[in-house]
Amino acid sequence: MTFSPANHKRLEAFWQYCLTHQYFNVGYPESADFDYSLLHRFMRFSINNCGDWNEPSNYLLNSFDFEREVMRFFAELFHIPFEDSWGYVTNGGTEGNMFGCYLARELFPDATLYYSKDTHYSVAKIVRLLRIKAQVVESQANGEMDYDDLVARIAADGERHPIIFANIGTTLRGATDNIAVIQQRLAQAGIRREDYYLHADAALSGMILPFVDAPEPYSFADGIDSICVSGHKMIGSPMPCGIVVARRGNVERISVEIDYISARDQTISGSRNGHTPLMMWAALCSRSLEDWRARIQRCLDLAQHAVDRLRAAGIEAWRNPNSITVVFPCPSASVWKRHCLATSGDTAHLITTAHHQDSTQIDALLDEVIADLKFRGKPVTRNPLQAPLVEGLGSRTRVYSTAGQPRTEPLPGHARPARDSGLARLKDSDI
Ligand SMILES: Cc1ncc(COP(=O)(O)O)c(C=O)c1O
């Protein structure tokens, strides 16, 4: 590959731009602290994971063996026996959500899909693409689904096979829809478990909840049918990726034999990225379970630091339990644009992703937000968490009250180790 001097210059300028902005991110959940340099040499190969990693393929340059280990890890993380699950490495959370919705629609072709107002915007596209009937459900003030509205809509529709799209960490407010409550409410409405589908969009929190002491329900053991996670968020990756895991029996319904590659296929795309499974494998096996727990606790502590600083300045900042998303009143455009904050209506949020080793960047942003909101004289918005943060129940626990569900979260240094998962096993096969 040769470049003209002009193109050389252009690429060099882009390189410098990337270096300058590498760690810019406080508004979106992409972690930038990855190092996949041991994998750089594979970039010379056209690695393509077309089809099912569990089947031999005529296309030899695939990374199926690594994809299998990634999927084994996530099956264990989400509490489903590996042999009862099937999933794959996707392009990101959106493809995983589409896969979950596709399975649900194949199971219940005429069903209505219910998702809350706080759901990621891509889901509206997915239901149009898949031509699924859909209903948007009200959200509670903290971003969690309004369960009364959910059951009222299902009843009004006379829907006997609802597809429930639950958020395990919403995009804007980090809220988790309570899948235990959802199942309880559907049972009360006389809808049997085998008559509905429950997909969990865990794009960000799928790599948080398994590592905290008091997680909201999120796993197959808690009753889900499928779940997706983005790989470029908490894990971190130079290109978008993710995973989806579903119940194997449901996946078999959509499997097709493809002559062209002499293999079966049940994925959304034809050609699939073969480099991202390698990256996810490398990321998962180069950190121990305790490393993940510590990384996530650091993000949670930093989020609490941001809440504490804003509240000390009289600004009603808040976050949902187990969430690294801090919500506060929207500052002036000059401030949110300079820091690339995501905004929605009269609120903005920051996300304490893992590349923030300390509070320096967050503090610089908070200084400006506090000065700006105080200057404009409107520092207070209503805190949707019913009671303000209460500290000091013993020295170990902070207590939140949100949507009537008391939750606890440990103070730094007091967390129990996360439960066992496939990570320990992956660690054995060090890169
Ligand atoms: C809750 C949620 N779901 C889905 C997505 C889409 O994920 P991706 O960007 O990986 O396609 C996002 C992205 O921010 C998200 O926050």
The ligand as an ORCA input file, in Angstrom:
! r2SCAN-3c Opt
* xyz 0 1
  C     -29.284      0.313     26.504
  C     -28.649      0.254     25.149
  N     -29.058     -0.673     24.284
  C     -28.533     -0.778     23.060
  C     -27.535      0.064     22.647
  C     -26.968     -0.085     21.273
  O     -25.743     -0.721     21.403
  P     -24.638     -0.636     20.242
  O     -24.258      0.801     20.133
  O     -23.540     -1.516     20.764
  O     -25.252     -1.157     19.005
  C     -27.062      1.054     23.511
  C     -26.006      1.963     23.084
  O     -25.645      2.894     23.719
  C     -27.635      1.147     24.799
  O     -27.256      2.081     25.655
*
